[in-house]
Amino acid sequence: MMFVEWVSDGGGHWEHPITMTALGVAKNKWIPTEAGTHHPYCYVKNGKLKEIGRVNFTTTTTEE
């Protein structure tokens, strides 16, 4: 079992702050709260909560 901790750099938040996966695939939804370019990311941790990876995302939100 692996744990994924989702982190925001501001400008929005993740639907779920922590998810779990047994197959190495995790899904989540980024919910923007302000316009701009943001760089949310997630940490992948093993069953002992030791960090084994990190994935960075870039998203740009514009005002309607």
A tleap script that builds the chain and sets N, CA, C and O, in Angstrom:
source leaprc.protein.ff14SB
mol = sequence {
  NMET MET PHE VAL GLU TRP VAL SER ASP GLY
  GLY GLY HIE TRP GLU HIE PRO ILE THR MET
  THR ALA LEU GLY VAL ALA LYS ASN LYS TRP
  ILE PRO THR GLU ALA GLY THR HIE HIE PRO
  TYR CYS TYR VAL LYS ASN GLY LYS LEU LYS
  GLU ILE GLY ARG VAL ASN PHE THR THR THR
  THR THR GLU CGLU
}
set mol.1.N position { 0.845 -1.176 0.000 }
set mol.1.CA position { 0.000 0.000 0.000 }
set mol.1.C position { 0.891 1.240 0.000 }
set mol.1.O position { 1.862 1.319 0.752 }
set mol.2.N position { 0.551 2.202 -0.849 }
set mol.2.CA position { 1.261 3.479 -0.893 }
set mol.2.C position { 0.290 4.603 -0.585 }
set mol.2.O position { -0.901 4.521 -0.886 }
set mol.3.N position { 0.821 5.650 0.018 }
set mol.3.CA position { 0.035 6.823 0.364 }
set mol.3.C position { 0.497 7.987 -0.504 }
set mol.3.O position { 1.690 8.131 -0.773 }
set mol.4.N position { -0.444 8.812 -0.941 }
set mol.4.CA position { -0.126 9.989 -1.736 }
set mol.4.C position { -0.635 11.206 -0.974 }
set mol.4.O position { -1.832 11.341 -0.720 }
set mol.5.N position { 0.292 12.089 -0.615 }
set mol.5.CA position { -0.056 13.325 0.088 }
set mol.5.C position { -0.045 14.462 -0.922 }
set mol.5.O position { 0.994 14.753 -1.514 }
set mol.6.N position { -1.193 15.108 -1.127 }
set mol.6.CA position { -1.368 16.163 -2.126 }
set mol.6.C position { -1.162 17.524 -1.473 }
set mol.6.O position { -1.766 17.817 -0.441 }
set mol.7.N position { -0.308 18.356 -2.071 }
set mol.7.CA position { 0.080 19.634 -1.481 }
set mol.7.C position { -0.215 20.771 -2.460 }
set mol.7.O position { 0.019 20.634 -3.660 }
set mol.8.N position { -0.722 21.878 -1.954 }
set mol.8.CA position { -1.006 23.066 -2.752 }
set mol.8.C position { 0.061 24.112 -2.507 }
set mol.8.O position { 0.583 24.225 -1.398 }
set mol.9.N position { 0.391 24.887 -3.550 }
set mol.9.CA position { 1.309 26.016 -3.352 }
set mol.9.C position { 0.529 27.315 -3.267 }
set mol.9.O position { 1.110 28.394 -3.381 }
set mol.10.N position { -0.772 27.224 -3.068 }
set mol.10.CA position { -1.644 28.392 -3.066 }
set mol.10.C position { -2.416 28.457 -4.370 }
set mol.10.O position { -2.051 27.800 -5.345 }
set mol.11.N position { -3.461 29.230 -4.390 }
set mol.11.CA position { -4.258 29.394 -5.593 }
set mol.11.C position { -5.312 28.332 -5.800 }
set mol.11.O position { -6.046 28.358 -6.787 }
set mol.12.N position { -5.387 27.397 -4.870 }
set mol.12.CA position { -6.379 26.328 -4.976 }
set mol.12.C position { -6.105 25.259 -3.940 }
set mol.12.O position { -5.239 25.410 -3.079 }
set mol.13.N position { -6.867 24.166 -4.040 }
set mol.13.CA position { -6.662 23.052 -3.125 }
set mol.13.C position { -7.063 21.753 -3.819 }
set mol.13.O position { -7.764 21.761 -4.831 }
set mol.14.N position { -6.611 20.656 -3.261 }
set mol.14.CA position { -6.960 19.335 -3.776 }
set mol.14.C position { -8.259 18.859 -3.132 }
set mol.14.O position { -8.538 19.174 -1.975 }
set mol.15.N position { -9.043 18.105 -3.881 }
set mol.15.CA position { -10.294 17.569 -3.349 }
set mol.15.C position { -10.019 16.646 -2.147 }
set mol.15.O position { -10.750 16.684 -1.157 }
set mol.16.N position { -8.979 15.832 -2.235 }
set mol.16.CA position { -8.609 14.925 -1.141 }
set mol.16.C position { -7.155 15.190 -0.760 }
set mol.16.O position { -6.284 15.100 -1.624 }
set mol.17.N position { -6.860 15.513 0.497 }
set mol.17.CA position { -5.480 15.801 0.885 }
set mol.17.C position { -4.577 14.564 0.893 }
set mol.17.O position { -3.366 14.684 0.709 }
set mol.18.N position { -5.155 13.382 1.106 }
set mol.18.CA position { -4.389 12.133 1.107 }
set mol.18.C position { -5.213 11.054 0.411 }
set mol.18.O position { -6.411 10.915 0.659 }
set mol.19.N position { -4.556 10.295 -0.461 }
set mol.19.CA position { -5.200 9.141 -1.087 }
set mol.19.C position { -4.288 7.933 -0.906 }
set mol.19.O position { -3.117 8.083 -0.560 }
set mol.20.N position { -4.821 6.737 -1.138 }
set mol.20.CA position { -4.043 5.506 -1.031 }
set mol.20.C position { -4.151 4.745 -2.344 }
set mol.20.O position { -5.141 4.863 -3.066 }
set mol.21.N position { -3.118 3.961 -2.642 }
set mol.21.CA position { -3.138 3.152 -3.841 }
set mol.21.C position { -2.372 1.859 -3.608 }
set mol.21.O position { -1.351 1.839 -2.920 }
set mol.22.N position { -2.874 0.793 -4.185 }
set mol.22.CA position { -2.167 -0.487 -4.151 }
set mol.22.C position { -1.592 -0.790 -5.531 }
set mol.22.O position { -0.699 -1.626 -5.660 }
set mol.23.N position { -2.092 -0.124 -6.548 }
set mol.23.CA position { -1.684 -0.394 -7.920 }
set mol.23.C position { -0.725 0.646 -8.492 }
set mol.23.O position { -0.304 0.531 -9.643 }
set mol.24.N position { -0.377 1.661 -7.700 }
set mol.24.CA position { 0.527 2.694 -8.180 }
set mol.24.C position { -0.145 3.790 -8.983 }
set mol.24.O position { 0.540 4.615 -9.587 }
set mol.25.N position { -1.478 3.819 -9.005 }
set mol.25.CA position { -2.231 4.850 -9.717 }
set mol.25.C position { -3.104 5.588 -8.710 }
set mol.25.O position { -3.841 4.969 -7.942 }
set mol.26.N position { -3.017 6.908 -8.720 }
set mol.26.CA position { -3.831 7.714 -7.813 }
set mol.26.C position { -4.457 8.857 -8.600 }
set mol.26.O position { -3.824 9.417 -9.495 }
set mol.27.N position { -5.684 9.202 -8.275 }
set mol.27.CA position { -6.379 10.307 -8.926 }
set mol.27.C position { -6.853 11.285 -7.876 }
set mol.27.O position { -7.168 10.915 -6.745 }
set mol.28.N position { -6.898 12.561 -8.283 }
set mol.28.CA position { -7.388 13.602 -7.403 }
set mol.28.C position { -7.854 14.754 -8.281 }
set mol.28.O position { -7.600 14.756 -9.485 }
set mol.29.N position { -8.523 15.718 -7.700 }
set mol.29.CA position { -9.047 16.857 -8.449 }
set mol.29.C position { -8.516 18.149 -7.842 }
set mol.29.O position { -8.687 18.399 -6.649 }
set mol.30.N position { -7.866 18.975 -8.676 }
set mol.30.CA position { -7.363 20.291 -8.270 }
set mol.30.C position { -8.501 21.282 -8.407 }
set mol.30.O position { -9.117 21.361 -9.470 }
set mol.31.N position { -8.799 22.042 -7.360 }
set mol.31.CA position { -9.892 23.012 -7.369 }
set mol.31.C position { -9.278 24.402 -7.225 }
set mol.31.O position { -8.880 24.789 -6.127 }
set mol.32.N position { -9.196 25.166 -8.336 }
set mol.32.CA position { -8.587 26.494 -8.268 }
set mol.32.C position { -9.474 27.476 -7.521 }
set mol.32.O position { -10.700 27.399 -7.594 }
set mol.33.N position { -8.841 28.410 -6.796 }
set mol.33.CA position { -9.585 29.442 -6.081 }
set mol.33.C position { -9.179 30.846 -6.518 }
set mol.33.O position { -9.818 31.826 -6.136 }
set mol.34.N position { -8.118 30.947 -7.320 }
set mol.34.CA position { -7.707 32.245 -7.849 }
set mol.34.C position { -6.989 32.055 -9.171 }
set mol.34.O position { -6.419 30.996 -9.432 }
set mol.35.N position { -7.019 33.081 -10.000 }
set mol.35.CA position { -6.384 33.032 -11.316 }
set mol.35.C position { -4.868 33.063 -11.165 }
set mol.35.O position { -4.336 33.586 -10.185 }
set mol.36.N position { -4.186 32.493 -12.150 }
set mol.36.CA position { -2.730 32.506 -12.159 }
set mol.36.C position { -2.158 31.141 -12.476 }
set mol.36.O position { -2.900 30.182 -12.686 }
set mol.37.N position { -0.858 31.054 -12.511 }
set mol.37.CA position { -0.160 29.791 -12.717 }
set mol.37.C position { 0.268 29.253 -11.361 }
set mol.37.O position { 0.881 29.961 -10.561 }
set mol.38.N position { -0.061 28.000 -11.116 }
set mol.38.CA position { 0.192 27.383 -9.817 }
set mol.38.C position { 0.944 26.072 -10.013 }
set mol.38.O position { 0.895 25.470 -11.086 }
set mol.39.N position { 1.629 25.643 -8.981 }
set mol.39.CA position { 2.463 24.444 -9.054 }
set mol.39.C position { 2.165 23.492 -7.893 }
set mol.39.O position { 3.017 23.291 -7.028 }
set mol.40.N position { 0.967 22.905 -7.864 }
set mol.40.CA position { 0.681 21.918 -6.826 }
set mol.40.C position { 1.526 20.667 -7.069 }
set mol.40.O position { 2.041 20.461 -8.169 }
set mol.41.N position { 1.662 19.843 -6.047 }
set mol.41.CA position { 2.458 18.628 -6.187 }
set mol.41.C position { 1.957 17.565 -5.221 }
set mol.41.O position { 1.086 17.826 -4.391 }
set mol.42.N position { 2.512 16.369 -5.337 }
set mol.42.CA position { 2.172 15.309 -4.394 }
set mol.42.C position { 3.421 14.505 -4.043 }
set mol.42.O position { 4.340 14.365 -4.851 }
set mol.43.N position { 3.430 13.988 -2.832 }
set mol.43.CA position { 4.471 13.086 -2.348 }
set mol.43.C position { 3.914 11.671 -2.374 }
set mol.43.O position { 2.758 11.454 -2.012 }
set mol.44.N position { 4.710 10.724 -2.792 }
set mol.44.CA position { 4.333 9.321 -2.718 }
set mol.44.C position { 5.123 8.715 -1.565 }
set mol.44.O position { 6.345 8.841 -1.499 }
set mol.45.N position { 4.405 8.054 -0.656 }
set mol.45.CA position { 5.051 7.477 0.524 }
set mol.45.C position { 4.710 5.999 0.628 }
set mol.45.O position { 3.603 5.585 0.284 }
set mol.46.N position { 5.665 5.202 1.103 }
set mol.46.CA position { 5.413 3.776 1.263 }
set mol.46.C position { 4.611 3.515 2.534 }
set mol.46.O position { 4.207 4.457 3.216 }
set mol.47.N position { 4.382 2.253 2.854 }
set mol.47.CA position { 3.585 1.881 4.022 }
set mol.47.C position { 4.174 2.342 5.343 }
set mol.47.O position { 3.461 2.423 6.343 }
set mol.48.N position { 5.487 2.649 5.362 }
set mol.48.CA position { 6.136 3.158 6.572 }
set mol.48.C position { 6.182 4.689 6.559 }
set mol.48.O position { 6.859 5.301 7.385 }
set mol.49.N position { 5.453 5.306 5.609 }
set mol.49.CA position { 5.354 6.754 5.425 }
set mol.49.C position { 6.688 7.412 5.079 }
set mol.49.O position { 6.896 8.592 5.360 }
set mol.50.N position { 7.590 6.641 4.468 }
set mol.50.CA position { 8.850 7.187 3.969 }
set mol.50.C position { 8.633 7.664 2.533 }
set mol.50.O position { 8.097 6.932 1.701 }
set mol.51.N position { 9.054 8.897 2.253 }
set mol.51.CA position { 8.869 9.451 0.912 }
set mol.51.C position { 9.692 8.663 -0.103 }
set mol.51.O position { 10.892 8.455 0.078 }
set mol.52.N position { 9.021 8.226 -1.182 }
set mol.52.CA position { 9.712 7.479 -2.228 }
set mol.52.C position { 9.591 8.156 -3.587 }
set mol.52.O position { 10.124 7.653 -4.576 }
set mol.53.N position { 8.899 9.286 -3.648 }
set mol.53.CA position { 8.768 9.997 -4.910 }
set mol.53.C position { 7.944 11.264 -4.760 }
set mol.53.O position { 7.257 11.478 -3.762 }
set mol.54.N position { 8.040 12.097 -5.792 }
set mol.54.CA position { 7.282 13.352 -5.814 }
set mol.54.C position { 6.901 13.633 -7.256 }
set mol.54.O position { 7.694 13.412 -8.171 }
set mol.55.N position { 5.681 14.122 -7.456 }
set mol.55.CA position { 5.204 14.491 -8.786 }
set mol.55.C position { 4.773 15.950 -8.732 }
set mol.55.O position { 3.984 16.338 -7.871 }
set mol.56.N position { 5.297 16.765 -9.660 }
set mol.56.CA position { 4.955 18.190 -9.741 }
set mol.56.C position { 3.968 18.419 -10.885 }
set mol.56.O position { 4.048 17.769 -11.927 }
set mol.57.N position { 3.058 19.331 -10.679 }
set mol.57.CA position { 2.071 19.706 -11.688 }
set mol.57.C position { 2.153 21.205 -11.924 }
set mol.57.O position { 2.563 21.954 -11.037 }
set mol.58.N position { 1.768 21.642 -13.106 }
set mol.58.CA position { 1.640 23.060 -13.392 }
set mol.58.C position { 0.259 23.277 -13.974 }
set mol.58.O position { -0.152 22.566 -14.890 }
set mol.59.N position { -0.462 24.260 -13.444 }
set mol.59.CA position { -1.795 24.564 -13.937 }
set mol.59.C position { -1.959 26.084 -14.028 }
set mol.59.O position { -1.490 26.824 -13.163 }
set mol.60.N position { -2.623 26.525 -15.076 }
set mol.60.CA position { -2.903 27.945 -15.237 }
set mol.60.C position { -4.413 28.143 -15.253 }
set mol.60.O position { -5.128 27.503 -16.024 }
set mol.61.N position { -4.883 29.031 -14.397 }
set mol.61.CA position { -6.307 29.328 -14.287 }
set mol.61.C position { -6.539 30.782 -14.683 }
set mol.61.O position { -5.819 31.681 -14.247 }
set mol.62.N position { -7.551 30.998 -15.514 }
set mol.62.CA position { -7.886 32.354 -15.915 }
set mol.62.C position { -9.266 32.707 -15.396 }
set mol.62.O position { -10.102 31.830 -15.174 }
set mol.63.N position { -9.500 34.006 -15.202 }
set mol.63.CA position { -10.813 34.453 -14.761 }
set mol.63.C position { -11.763 34.468 -15.946 }
set mol.63.O position { -11.363 34.757 -17.074 }
set mol.64.N position { -13.029 34.151 -15.680 }
set mol.64.CA position { -14.035 34.171 -16.749 }
set mol.64.C position { -14.670 35.530 -16.837 }
set mol.64.O position { -15.543 35.750 -17.677 }
savepdb mol mol.pdb
quit
